[in-house]
Amino acid sequence: PADGPWPATAAGRQSRLLCADAVGQIGHRTRACQESGAGWAAVQTNCIPAPCPPNAGWPKTPAGVTVSRRCPPLPSGAAAPPATRRCAAAGTLWDSVVNDCRLD
């Protein structure tokens, strides 16, 4: 039988839905119609947070990961700390840049 977003599915067969309805998720979910046709088995999922897309010179990055890039040397010639940016744990959204190669 049909159940919410799950379409009617033949007994013993599986139905598959994308994770697109879960904001910031990629992958898919599967659910089997019981052999008797009377109901559904538990949902199996491989949904994961979507990566953050490339943005302003920052590369595509997995959710929850922080990336860094070198900054030019300070006016004194000393090495500057790197700029860092984290892809939010929920995915798809970048956190603010830390340092951003400021020379102060």
Helices and strands as residue ranges (DSSP letters): E 14-18, G 19-21, E 25-26, E 28-32, E 44-45, E 48-49, E 66-69, E 83-86
